[in-house]
Structure formats: structure tokens, C-alpha cells
Amino acid sequence: MAKKRVRLTFEPQLITEPVIYRLGHEFKVVTNIRMADVDEQVGWVILELEGDPSEIDRSLHWAEELGVRIDSLAGDVVEGG
């Protein structure tokens, strides 16, 4: 198991898409929202993902393909179990 903390930034057309829900269900990672904000121009969320490292990477790659900007945050990956 690993944890990765990231900031996801959504353009207006993606704000209403269930991206975080799909991350958890399609890629079998736990999604913990730490902070979030949205307005008419942009939405962002500080998200901690927990799960298999390869699934975390796959889920983030999928989100990037949708057009979500992903920035890694300090304390990037913590291995444990």
C-alpha cells in the first residue's frame, strides 16, 4: 500500500464530472479529500490517494487524459502496509 497526495485542478467543463468518484471505483484506490474549492472558472482539490502504487499511477494518468491538471505535493509517496 502507498499514499500519494496531489492537487487536481479542473477546468470548467470538468467540474461537474464525477472524476474523484471514478478514481475510487475504477482504479480501486481510496480517495480522501483534504481541501477543495470551486468557482465558475476553475475547481481544485487536494486529494490523498491510497492503494497499490501502480493503481495510483494508472488512475492519475487516466485523469490527466481527461484534462485534469495534476501537481504532486510534499510528502509525495509513503510506503507502508
QUICORQUI-V301075 format. One record per residue. PSI is psi as a letter, one per 20 degrees, with the letter a starting at -180 (* if undefined). Layout:
PSI  PSI
This chain:
q  q  q  p  p  r  p  p  p  p  r  h  i  i  h  i  q  l  g  g  g  h  g  h  h  h  j  l  q  p  o  o  p  g  q  q  q  q  a  i  h  q  q  q  p  o  p  p  p  p  a  p  h  h  h  g  g  g  h  h  g  g  h  h  h  i  j  p  p  p  p  q  r  q  k  f  p  o  q  a  *
